[in-house]
Each structure stands twice: as structure tokens, then as C-alpha cells.
Amino acid sequence: RYVMNITGLHERYVEWYLREKAPHLLAVIEQQVALLSQVNQNKSLPDYVLRRAAITQVLESPEGLALEDTVLESLSNAVRYDQKYFDKIVASLLPLLEKLTSGKMATLLSPDYRDMNDSRPLLDWQQVIRRKGVVYIGLDAMSDADVASAVGNSMFADLVSVAGHIYKFGHDGDQPESGIKEKKPSISLHCDEFNELMGPEFIPMVN
């Protein structure tokens, strides 16, 4: 929905974030919009351009630059791209995103956590490792290699992140201390066509 309209997503996030964290800056944006509208009395520029300009001015002010939010920073960087150039970048991404965010695939990757009638268990790598569980994932790469690669790569990236957490903080790093020091768990991966699944984030852990 927002891939081709990143500015709309940026504006909505800015308004939400400032309303929660810095409401006075949101008021400054409205003041800037009113000021720019007075300068633009002949309506040579549409209102949405004025609003974008006001948001940019506030975010690039010393107080705006002091805001620490990775999502806000990423969206702000994305909207700085020329629109035609940005469209070219994401054009090849859209077909894959549509596959991952529609039908059964969408409910599998992004379940509705508020749906009390959904009895499917949630996969959590930390819980699987603690319980010494076994996880089988059939990606069906022969039917759709793109989706299999995207899902498999995402799965491995998440697993690498958990492995990094265990390496730094231990197996029970996010649990209350029990006084018993357990050794780090051994995790075995059995992968077919591993070259199709492994992304660059996996290499540091292998090293």
C-alpha cells in the first residue's frame, strides 16, 4: 500500500510520533504550514507540498535532529529520494511483496495477534531453543523460488539475531537469574539447497 506512496506513510508516522513524543513540534509544523500558505497566496504550490516542506524544516531543525527513532530516520531518508528514482528501486520489489502480503501467506507470516479464535501456536526461536524443540519448515522452492528464498532468508536472519543474543547474554539472558549457569545450547540445522536460503547476515555467524 505504501511502497508507491512512501511520503504518505512518512507524514502519518511523523504526526503519530510527534503527537506521542514531542507534541510541541507538531504544533510548530502547523504554524509553518500556515506561514507557508500565506507566502503561497497565489496557490502556485499545492497544500501537500507545503506540508512536506514544513515537516522537513521541523525535522531538520536542531530539536528535530535530536529525535532518536530509527523508523523516523529511515522514512525521512527514503522520502529524500527523487520520486522517479525511488519508483525504479521498488518496482522489482512489488510483485514479491504482493505474494508475501496476500492470501494464506499473509496470515502465516503476519497473523492477527488479537484474533482469539486463531489457535495456531506462535513460533518463537527462544522458546524452541529452551525446550530443545524441532522445527520443520517446508518452503516448496520448486513451486515458487522467490517466496521460498524470501521466507527462508527472513527465518535465518531472525535465527542469527537470536544466536547473537545468546552469544552476548547467554541462554537465559532475558530470564530472571536462577543461580544455575547453563551452558550455551547446541543448535543443529539440516538444510536442503542451503545456497538458496542463506543471506549475507548469516556469514558472520559461520565465521
FIKOLZA-1660 file (N, C-alpha, C; in steps of 0.1 Angstrom, whole numbers, plus 5000, padded with zeros to 4 digits):
% residues 207
   i   px   py   pz ch aa at
   1 5008 4988 5000  A  R  N
   1 5000 5000 5000  A  R CA
   1 5009 5013 5000  A  R  C
   2 5019 5013 5008  A  Y  N
   2 5027 5025 5010  A  Y CA
   2 5040 5024 5002  A  Y  C
   3 5043 5013 4995  A  V  N
   3 5056 5013 4988  A  V CA
   3 5056 5023 4977  A  V  C
   4 5045 5026 4970  A  M  N
   4 5045 5036 4960  A  M CA
   4 5040 5049 4965  A  M  C
   5 5038 5050 4978  A  N  N
   5 5034 5063 4984  A  N CA
   5 5041 5065 4997  A  N  C
   6 5054 5065 4997  A  I  N
   6 5062 5065 5009  A  I CA
   6 5060 5078 5016  A  I  C
   7 5057 5089 5009  A  T  N
   7 5056 5102 5015  A  T CA
   7 5043 5102 5024  A  T  C
   8 5033 5095 5020  A  G  N
   8 5021 5094 5028  A  G CA
   8 5023 5087 5041  A  G  C
   9 5031 5076 5040  A  L  N
   9 5034 5069 5052  A  L CA
   9 5043 5077 5061  A  L  C
  10 5052 5084 5055  A  H  N
  10 5062 5093 5063  A  H CA
  10 5054 5104 5071  A  H  C
  11 5044 5110 5064  A  E  N
  11 5036 5121 5071  A  E CA
  11 5028 5115 5082  A  E  C
  12 5022 5103 5080  A  R  N
  12 5014 5097 5090  A  R CA
  12 5023 5093 5102  A  R  C
  13 5034 5088 5100  A  Y  N
  13 5043 5084 5111  A  Y CA
  13 5048 5096 5118  A  Y  C
  14 5052 5106 5111  A  V  N
  14 5057 5119 5117  A  V CA
  14 5046 5124 5127  A  V  C
  15 5034 5125 5122  A  E  N
  15 5023 5130 5130  A  E CA
  15 5020 5122 5142  A  E  C
  16 5021 5108 5141  A  W  N
  16 5019 5099 5152  A  W CA
  16 5030 5101 5162  A  W  C
  17 5042 5100 5157  A  Y  N
  17 5054 5101 5166  A  Y CA
  17 5055 5114 5174  A  Y  C
  18 5053 5125 5167  A  L  N
  18 5054 5138 5174  A  L CA
  18 5042 5140 5183  A  L  C
  19 5031 5134 5180  A  R  N
  19 5019 5135 5189  A  R CA
  19 5022 5128 5202  A  R  C
  20 5030 5117 5201  A  E  N
  20 5033 5109 5213  A  E CA
  20 5045 5114 5220  A  E  C
  21 5056 5118 5213  A  K  N
  21 5068 5122 5219  A  K CA
  21 5071 5137 5220  A  K  C
  22 5067 5144 5210  A  A  N
  22 5070 5159 5210  A  A CA
  22 5059 5167 5204  A  A  C
  23 5048 5168 5211  A  P  N
  23 5036 5175 5206  A  P CA
  23 5038 5189 5202  A  P  C
  24 5048 5196 5209  A  H  N
  24 5051 5210 5206  A  H CA
  24 5057 5211 5192  A  H  C
  25 5064 5201 5187  A  L  N
  25 5069 5201 5174  A  L CA
  25 5058 5200 5163  A  L  C
  26 5048 5192 5167  A  L  N
  26 5037 5190 5158  A  L CA
  26 5030 5204 5156  A  L  C
  27 5029 5211 5167  A  A  N
  27 5023 5225 5167  A  A CA
  27 5031 5234 5158  A  A  C
  28 5045 5232 5159  A  V  N
  28 5054 5241 5151  A  V CA
  28 5051 5238 5136  A  V  C
  29 5049 5225 5132  A  I  N
  29 5046 5221 5118  A  I CA
  29 5034 5228 5114  A  I  C
  30 5023 5229 5122  A  E  N
  30 5011 5235 5118  A  E CA
  30 5013 5250 5116  A  E  C
  31 5021 5256 5124  A  Q  N
  31 5025 5270 5123  A  Q CA
  31 5032 5273 5110  A  Q  C
  32 5042 5264 5107  A  Q  N
  32 5049 5265 5095  A  Q CA
  32 5041 5264 5082  A  Q  C
  33 5031 5255 5083  A  V  N
  33 5022 5253 5072  A  V CA
  33 5014 5266 5070  A  V  C
  34 5009 5272 5080  A  A  N
  34 5001 5284 5079  A  A CA
  34 5010 5295 5074  A  A  C
  35 5022 5296 5078  A  L  N
  35 5031 5306 5073  A  L CA
  35 5034 5305 5058  A  L  C
  36 5037 5292 5054  A  L  N
  36 5040 5290 5040  A  L CA
  36 5027 5292 5032  A  L  C
  37 5016 5290 5037  A  S  N
  37 5003 5292 5030  A  S CA
  37 5001 5307 5027  A  S  C
  38 5005 5315 5036  A  Q  N
  38 5004 5330 5034  A  Q CA
  38 5014 5334 5023  A  Q  C
  39 5026 5329 5023  A  V  N
  39 5036 5332 5013  A  V CA
  39 5031 5327 4999  A  V  C
  40 5023 5316 4999  A  N  N
  40 5019 5309 4987  A  N CA
  40 5004 5313 4984  A  N  C
  41 5001 5326 4985  A  Q  N
  41 4987 5330 4984  A  Q CA
  41 4982 5328 4969  A  Q  C
  42 4991 5328 4960  A  N  N
  42 4986 5327 4946  A  N CA
  42 4984 5312 4942  A  N  C
  43 4986 5303 4953  A  K  N
  43 4984 5288 4951  A  K CA
  43 4992 5282 4940  A  K  C
  44 5005 5287 4939  A  S  N
  44 5014 5281 4929  A  S CA
  44 5018 5267 4933  A  S  C
  45 5018 5264 4946  A  L  N
  45 5021 5251 4951  A  L CA
  45 5010 5245 4958  A  L  C
  46 5007 5232 4956  A  P  N
  46 4996 5225 4963  A  P CA
  46 4999 5224 4978  A  P  C
  47 4988 5222 4985  A  D  N
  47 4989 5222 5000  A  D CA
  47 4999 5211 5005  A  D  C
  48 4998 5199 4998  A  Y  N
  48 5006 5188 5003  A  Y CA
  48 5021 5191 5002  A  Y  C
  49 5025 5199 4992  A  V  N
  49 5039 5203 4991  A  V CA
  49 5043 5212 5002  A  V  C
  50 5034 5221 5006  A  L  N
  50 5037 5230 5017  A  L CA
  50 5039 5222 5030  A  L  C
  51 5030 5212 5032  A  R  N
  51 5031 5204 5044  A  R CA
  51 5044 5196 5045  A  R  C
  52 5048 5190 5033  A  R  N
  52 5060 5183 5033  A  R CA
  52 5072 5192 5036  A  R  C
  53 5072 5204 5031  A  A  N
  53 5082 5214 5033  A  A CA
  53 5083 5218 5048  A  A  C
  54 5071 5219 5054  A  A  N
  54 5070 5223 5069  A  A CA
  54 5076 5211 5077  A  A  C
  55 5072 5199 5074  A  I  N
  55 5077 5187 5081  A  I CA
  55 5093 5187 5080  A  I  C
  56 5098 5189 5068  A  T  N
  56 5112 5188 5066  A  T CA
  56 5119 5199 5074  A  T  C
  57 5114 5211 5074  A  Q  N
  57 5120 5222 5082  A  Q CA
  57 5121 5218 5097  A  Q  C
  58 5110 5213 5102  A  V  N
  58 5110 5209 5116  A  V CA
  58 5119 5198 5119  A  V  C
  59 5119 5187 5111  A  L  N
  59 5128 5176 5114  A  L CA
  59 5143 5179 5112  A  L  C
  60 5146 5189 5104  A  E  N
  60 5160 5193 5102  A  E CA
  60 5164 5204 5111  A  E  C
  61 5155 5208 5119  A  S  N
  61 5159 5218 5130  A  S CA
  61 5167 5211 5140  A  S  C
  62 5175 5219 5149  A  P  N
  62 5183 5212 5159  A  P CA
  62 5175 5203 5168  A  P  C
  63 5163 5208 5172  A  E  N
  63 5154 5199 5180  A  E CA
  63 5149 5187 5173  A  E  C
  64 5146 5189 5160  A  G  N
  64 5142 5177 5152  A  G CA
  64 5153 5167 5150  A  G  C
  65 5165 5172 5148  A  L  N
  65 5176 5163 5146  A  L CA
  65 5180 5155 5159  A  L  C
  66 5175 5161 5171  A  A  N
  66 5178 5154 5183  A  A CA
  66 5169 5142 5186  A  A  C
  67 5158 5141 5178  A  L  N
  67 5149 5130 5180  A  L CA
  67 5156 5117 5176  A  L  C
  68 5155 5107 5184  A  E  N
  68 5162 5094 5181  A  E CA
  68 5151 5083 5179  A  E  C
  69 5149 5080 5166  A  D  N
  69 5139 5070 5162  A  D CA
  69 5143 5064 5149  A  D  C
  70 5147 5052 5148  A  T  N
  70 5152 5046 5136  A  T CA
  70 5142 5045 5125  A  T  C
  71 5129 5043 5128  A  V  N
  71 5119 5043 5118  A  V CA
  71 5117 5056 5112  A  V  C
  72 5116 5066 5120  A  L  N
  72 5115 5080 5115  A  L CA
  72 5127 5084 5107  A  L  C
  73 5139 5080 5111  A  E  N
  73 5151 5083 5103  A  E CA
  73 5151 5076 5090  A  E  C
  74 5147 5064 5090  A  S  N
  74 5147 5056 5077  A  S CA
  74 5136 5062 5067  A  S  C
  75 5124 5065 5072  A  L  N
  75 5114 5071 5064  A  L CA
  75 5118 5084 5058  A  L  C
  76 5125 5092 5067  A  S  N
  76 5129 5106 5063  A  S CA
  76 5140 5104 5052  A  S  C
  77 5149 5095 5053  A  N  N
  77 5159 5092 5042  A  N CA
  77 5152 5088 5030  A  N  C
  78 5142 5079 5031  A  A  N
  78 5135 5074 5019  A  A CA
  78 5128 5085 5011  A  A  C
  79 5122 5095 5018  A  V  N
  79 5114 5105 5010  A  V CA
  79 5124 5115 5004  A  V  C
  80 5136 5115 5007  A  R  N
  80 5146 5124 5001  A  R CA
  80 5149 5120 4987  A  R  C
  81 5147 5107 4984  A  Y  N
  81 5150 5103 4970  A  Y CA
  81 5141 5110 4960  A  Y  C
  82 5146 5111 4948  A  D  N
  82 5137 5116 4937  A  D CA
  82 5126 5105 4935  A  D  C
  83 5114 5110 4933  A  Q  N
  83 5103 5100 4932  A  Q CA
  83 5104 5090 4921  A  Q  C
  84 5109 5095 4909  A  K  N
  84 5111 5085 4898  A  K CA
  84 5122 5075 4901  A  K  C
  85 5132 5080 4907  A  Y  N
  85 5143 5071 4911  A  Y CA
  85 5138 5060 4921  A  Y  C
  86 5131 5065 4931  A  F  N
  86 5126 5056 4942  A  F CA
  86 5116 5046 4936  A  F  C
  87 5108 5050 4926  A  D  N
  87 5099 5040 4919  A  D CA
  87 5106 5030 4912  A  D  C
  88 5118 5033 4906  A  K  N
  88 5126 5023 4899  A  K CA
  88 5132 5013 4909  A  K  C
  89 5136 5018 4921  A  I  N
  89 5142 5010 4931  A  I CA
  89 5132 4999 4936  A  I  C
  90 5120 5003 4938  A  V  N
  90 5110 4994 4944  A  V CA
  90 5102 4987 4934  A  V  C
  91 5103 4990 4921  A  A  N
  91 5095 4983 4911  A  A CA
  91 5096 4968 4911  A  A  C
  92 5108 4963 4912  A  S  N
  92 5110 4949 4912  A  S CA
  92 5106 4942 4926  A  S  C
  93 5104 4951 4936  A  L  N
  93 5101 4946 4949  A  L CA
  93 5086 4943 4951  A  L  C
  94 5078 4950 4943  A  L  N
  94 5063 4950 4945  A  L CA
  94 5057 4936 4942  A  L  C
  95 5061 4929 4931  A  P  N
  95 5055 4915 4929  A  P CA
  95 5057 4906 4941  A  P  C
  96 5070 4906 4946  A  L  N
  96 5073 4897 4958  A  L CA
  96 5065 4901 4970  A  L  C
  97 5064 4914 4973  A  L  N
  97 5056 4919 4984  A  L CA
  97 5042 4915 4983  A  L  C
  98 5036 4916 4971  A  E  N
  98 5022 4912 4970  A  E CA
  98 5020 4897 4973  A  E  C
  99 5030 4889 4969  A  K  N
  99 5029 4874 4973  A  K CA
  99 5030 4872 4988  A  K  C
 100 5039 4880 4994  A  L  N
 100 5041 4878 5009  A  L CA
 100 5030 4884 5017  A  L  C
 101 5022 4893 5012  A  T  N
 101 5012 4900 5020  A  T CA
 101 4998 4898 5015  A  T  C
 102 4996 4887 5008  A  S  N
 102 4982 4883 5004  A  S CA
 102 4979 4869 5006  A  S  C
 103 4967 4865 5007  A  G  N
 103 4962 4852 5008  A  G CA
 103 4967 4845 5021  A  G  C
 104 4970 4832 5020  A  K  N
 104 4974 4824 5031  A  K CA
 104 4988 4827 5036  A  K  C
 105 4996 4832 5027  A  M  N
 105 5010 4836 5031  A  M CA
 105 5010 4848 5041  A  M  C
 106 5001 4857 5038  A  A  N
 106 5000 4869 5047  A  A CA
 106 4996 4864 5061  A  A  C
 107 4986 4856 5062  A  T  N
 107 4981 4851 5076  A  T CA
 107 4992 4842 5083  A  T  C
 108 5000 4836 5075  A  L  N
 108 5011 4828 5081  A  L CA
 108 5022 4837 5086  A  L  C
 109 5027 4847 5078  A  L  N
 109 5038 4855 5082  A  L CA
 109 5034 4866 5091  A  L  C
 110 5022 4871 5090  A  S  N
 110 5017 4882 5098  A  S CA
 110 5003 4879 5104  A  S  C
 111 5003 4870 5114  A  P  N
 111 4990 4867 5119  A  P CA
 111 4984 4879 5127  A  P  C
 112 4971 4878 5129  A  D  N
 112 4964 4888 5137  A  D CA
 112 4965 4884 5152  A  D  C
 113 4973 4890 5159  A  Y  N
 113 4976 4886 5173  A  Y CA
 113 4963 4888 5182  A  Y  C
 114 4954 4896 5177  A  R  N
 114 4942 4899 5185  A  R CA
 114 4931 4889 5182  A  R  C
 115 4933 4880 5173  A  D  N
 115 4922 4870 5169  A  D CA
 115 4923 4859 5179  A  D  C
 116 4913 4859 5188  A  M  N
 116 4913 4849 5199  A  M CA
 116 4908 4835 5193  A  M  C
 117 4903 4835 5181  A  N  N
 117 4898 4822 5175  A  N CA
 117 4909 4815 5168  A  N  C
 118 4921 4822 5166  A  D  N
 118 4932 4816 5159  A  D CA
 118 4940 4807 5169  A  D  C
 119 4939 4794 5168  A  S  N
 119 4946 4785 5178  A  S CA
 119 4960 4781 5174  A  S  C
 120 4965 4786 5163  A  R  N
 120 4978 4783 5158  A  R CA
 120 4989 4788 5168  A  R  C
 121 4999 4780 5172  A  P  N
 121 5009 4785 5181  A  P CA
 121 5018 4794 5174  A  P  C
 122 5024 4804 5181  A  L  N
 122 5034 4813 5175  A  L CA
 122 5048 4808 5176  A  L  C
 123 5055 4808 5165  A  L  N
 123 5069 4803 5166  A  L CA
 123 5078 4814 5171  A  L  C
 124 5085 4810 5182  A  D  N
 124 5095 4819 5189  A  D CA
 124 5107 4811 5190  A  D  C
 125 5118 4816 5184  A  W  N
 125 5131 4808 5184  A  W CA
 125 5136 4806 5198  A  W  C
 126 5134 4816 5207  A  Q  N
 126 5139 4815 5221  A  Q CA
 126 5132 4803 5228  A  Q  C
 127 5119 4802 5226  A  Q  N
 127 5111 4791 5232  A  Q CA
 127 5115 4778 5227  A  Q  C
 128 5117 4777 5213  A  V  N
 128 5121 4765 5207  A  V CA
 128 5134 4760 5212  A  V  C
 129 5144 4769 5213  A  I  N
 129 5157 4766 5218  A  I CA
 129 5157 4761 5233  A  I  C
 130 5149 4768 5241  A  R  N
 130 5148 4765 5255  A  R CA
 130 5142 4751 5257  A  R  C
 131 5132 4748 5249  A  R  N
 131 5125 4735 5250  A  R CA
 131 5132 4724 5242  A  R  C
 132 5143 4727 5236  A  K  N
 132 5150 4718 5227  A  K CA
 132 5141 4711 5217  A  K  C
 133 5133 4720 5211  A  G  N
 133 5123 4716 5201  A  G CA
 133 5129 4713 5187  A  G  C
 134 5121 4708 5179  A  V  N
 134 5124 4705 5165  A  V CA
 134 5115 4713 5156  A  V  C
 135 5120 4720 5146  A  V  N
 135 5111 4728 5137  A  V CA
 135 5114 4723 5123  A  V  C
 136 5103 4719 5116  A  Y  N
 136 5104 4716 5102  A  Y CA
 136 5097 4727 5094  A  Y  C
 137 5104 4732 5084  A  I  N
 137 5099 4742 5076  A  I CA
 137 5100 4738 5061  A  I  C
 138 5089 4735 5055  A  G  N
 138 5089 4732 5041  A  G CA
 138 5086 4744 5032  A  G  C
 139 5096 4748 5025  A  L  N
 139 5094 4761 5017  A  L CA
 139 5089 4759 5003  A  L  C
 140 5089 4747 4998  A  D  N
 140 5084 4744 4985  A  D CA
 140 5090 4753 4974  A  D  C
 141 5104 4753 4974  A  A  N
 141 5111 4761 4965  A  A CA
 141 5108 4758 4950  A  A  C
 142 5105 4746 4947  A  M  N
 142 5103 4743 4933  A  M CA
 142 5090 4749 4927  A  M  C
 143 5081 4752 4936  A  S  N
 143 5068 4758 4932  A  S CA
 143 5070 4773 4931  A  S  C
 144 5077 4780 4940  A  D  N
 144 5079 4794 4940  A  D CA
 144 5092 4797 4947  A  D  C
 145 5102 4798 4938  A  A  N
 145 5116 4800 4944  A  A CA
 145 5117 4814 4951  A  A  C
 146 5111 4824 4945  A  D  N
 146 5112 4838 4951  A  D CA
 146 5106 4838 4965  A  D  C
 147 5094 4833 4967  A  V  N
 147 5088 4833 4980  A  V CA
 147 5096 4824 4990  A  V  C
 148 5101 4813 4985  A  A  N
 148 5109 4804 4994  A  A CA
 148 5121 4810 4998  A  A  C
 149 5128 4817 4989  A  S  N
 149 5140 4824 4992  A  S CA
 149 5138 4835 5002  A  S  C
 150 5127 4843 5000  A  A  N
 150 5124 4854 5009  A  A CA
 150 5121 4850 5023  A  A  C
 151 5112 4839 5024  A  V  N
 151 5108 4834 5037  A  V CA
 151 5120 4827 5044  A  V  C
 152 5128 4819 5037  A  G  N
 152 5139 4812 5043  A  G CA
 152 5150 4822 5047  A  G  C
 153 5153 4832 5040  A  N  N
 153 5163 4842 5043  A  N CA
 153 5158 4850 5056  A  N  C
 154 5145 4853 5056  A  S  N
 154 5140 4860 5068  A  S CA
 154 5141 4852 5081  A  S  C
 155 5138 4839 5079  A  M  N
 155 5139 4829 5090  A  M CA
 155 5153 4828 5096  A  M  C
 156 5163 4827 5086  A  F  N
 156 5176 4826 5091  A  F CA
 156 5181 4839 5097  A  F  C
 157 5177 4850 5092  A  A  N
 157 5181 4863 5097  A  A CA
 157 5176 4864 5112  A  A  C
 158 5164 4860 5114  A  D  N
 158 5158 4860 5128  A  D CA
 158 5166 4851 5137  A  D  C
 159 5169 4839 5132  A  L  N
 159 5177 4829 5139  A  L CA
 159 5191 4834 5143  A  L  C
 160 5197 4841 5133  A  V  N
 160 5210 4847 5136  A  V CA
 160 5210 4858 5147  A  V  C
 161 5199 4866 5146  A  S  N
 161 5197 4876 5157  A  S CA
 161 5196 4869 5171  A  S  C
 162 5188 4858 5171  A  V  N
 162 5187 4851 5184  A  V CA
 162 5200 4845 5189  A  V  C
 163 5208 4840 5179  A  A  N
 163 5221 4834 5182  A  A CA
 163 5230 4845 5188  A  A  C
 164 5229 4857 5182  A  G  N
 164 5238 4868 5187  A  G CA
 164 5234 4872 5201  A  G  C
 165 5221 4872 5204  A  H  N
 165 5216 4875 5217  A  H CA
 165 5221 4865 5227  A  H  C
 166 5221 4852 5223  A  I  N
 166 5225 4841 5232  A  I CA
 166 5240 4842 5234  A  I  C
 167 5248 4846 5224  A  Y  N
 167 5262 4847 5225  A  Y CA
 167 5266 4858 5234  A  Y  C
 168 5259 4869 5234  A  K  N
 168 5262 4881 5243  A  K CA
 168 5257 4879 5257  A  K  C
 169 5244 4874 5258  A  F  N
 169 5238 4875 5271  A  F CA
 169 5235 4861 5277  A  F  C
 170 5238 4850 5270  A  G  N
 170 5236 4837 5275  A  G CA
 170 5222 4832 5271  A  G  C
 171 5220 4819 5274  A  H  N
 171 5208 4812 5270  A  H CA
 171 5196 4818 5277  A  H  C
 172 5197 4822 5290  A  D  N
 172 5186 4828 5297  A  D CA
 172 5189 4843 5300  A  D  C
 173 5194 4850 5290  A  G  N
 173 5197 4864 5292  A  G CA
 173 5185 4873 5295  A  G  C
 174 5173 4869 5290  A  D  N
 174 5161 4876 5292  A  D CA
 174 5152 4870 5303  A  D  C
 175 5158 4861 5311  A  Q  N
 175 5150 4855 5322  A  Q CA
 175 5156 4858 5335  A  Q  C
 176 5148 4858 5346  A  P  N
 176 5153 4860 5360  A  P CA
 176 5165 4850 5363  A  P  C
 177 5175 4855 5370  A  E  N
 177 5186 4847 5374  A  E CA
 177 5182 4835 5383  A  E  C
 178 5186 4823 5380  A  S  N
 178 5182 4812 5388  A  S CA
 178 5194 4807 5397  A  S  C
 179 5206 4813 5395  A  G  N
 179 5217 4808 5402  A  G CA
 179 5224 4796 5396  A  G  C
 180 5218 4790 5386  A  I  N
 180 5224 4779 5379  A  I CA
 180 5228 4783 5366  A  I  C
 181 5241 4782 5363  A  K  N
 181 5246 4787 5350  A  K CA
 181 5246 4775 5340  A  K  C
 182 5238 4776 5330  A  E  N
 182 5236 4766 5320  A  E CA
 182 5246 4769 5308  A  E  C
 183 5251 4759 5302  A  K  N
 183 5259 4761 5290  A  K CA
 183 5251 4764 5278  A  K  C
 184 5257 4771 5269  A  K  N
 184 5250 4775 5257  A  K CA
 184 5245 4763 5249  A  K  C
 185 5233 4764 5244  A  P  N
 185 5227 4753 5237  A  P CA
 185 5234 4750 5224  A  P  C
 186 5232 4738 5219  A  S  N
 186 5237 4735 5206  A  S CA
 186 5225 4734 5196  A  S  C
 187 5227 4742 5185  A  I  N
 187 5216 4743 5175  A  I CA
 187 5220 4736 5162  A  I  C
 188 5213 4726 5158  A  S  N
 188 5217 4719 5145  A  S CA
 188 5207 4723 5134  A  S  C
 189 5213 4727 5123  A  L  N
 189 5204 4730 5111  A  L CA
 189 5207 4720 5100  A  L  C
 190 5196 4714 5095  A  H  N
 190 5197 4705 5083  A  H CA
 190 5189 4711 5072  A  H  C
 191 5197 4716 5062  A  C  N
 191 5190 4725 5051  A  C CA
 191 5193 4719 5038  A  C  C
 192 5183 4718 5030  A  D  N
 192 5185 4714 5016  A  D CA
 192 5185 4727 5007  A  D  C
 193 5194 4727 4997  A  E  N
 193 5195 4739 4988  A  E CA
 193 5199 4751 4997  A  E  C
 194 5208 4749 5006  A  F  N
 194 5212 4760 5015  A  F CA
 194 5216 4773 5008  A  F  C
 195 5222 4771 4997  A  N  N
 195 5227 4784 4990  A  N CA
 195 5216 4793 4986  A  N  C
 196 5204 4787 4984  A  E  N
 196 5192 4795 4980  A  E CA
 196 5186 4802 4992  A  E  C
 197 5189 4798 5004  A  L  N
 197 5183 4803 5016  A  L CA
 197 5192 4813 5024  A  L  C
 198 5205 4811 5023  A  M  N
 198 5214 4819 5031  A  M CA
 198 5216 4833 5026  A  M  C
 199 5215 4843 5035  A  G  N
 199 5218 4857 5031  A  G CA
 199 5231 4861 5037  A  G  C
 200 5235 4873 5034  A  P  N
 200 5248 4879 5039  A  P CA
 200 5248 4880 5054  A  P  C
 201 5237 4881 5061  A  E  N
 201 5237 4882 5075  A  E CA
 201 5241 4869 5082  A  E  C
 202 5241 4858 5075  A  F  N
 202 5244 4845 5081  A  F CA
 202 5259 4843 5081  A  F  C
 203 5267 4849 5072  A  I  N
 203 5281 4847 5071  A  I CA
 203 5289 4850 5084  A  I  C
 204 5286 4861 5091  A  P  N
 204 5294 4864 5103  A  P CA
 204 5293 4853 5113  A  P  C
 205 5281 4847 5115  A  M  N
 205 5280 4837 5125  A  M CA
 205 5287 4824 5121  A  M  C
 206 5288 4821 5108  A  V  N
 206 5295 4810 5103  A  V CA
 206 5310 4812 5106  A  V  C
 207 5315 4824 5104  A  N  N
 207 5329 4827 5106  A  N CA
 207 5332 4825 5121  A  N  C
% end
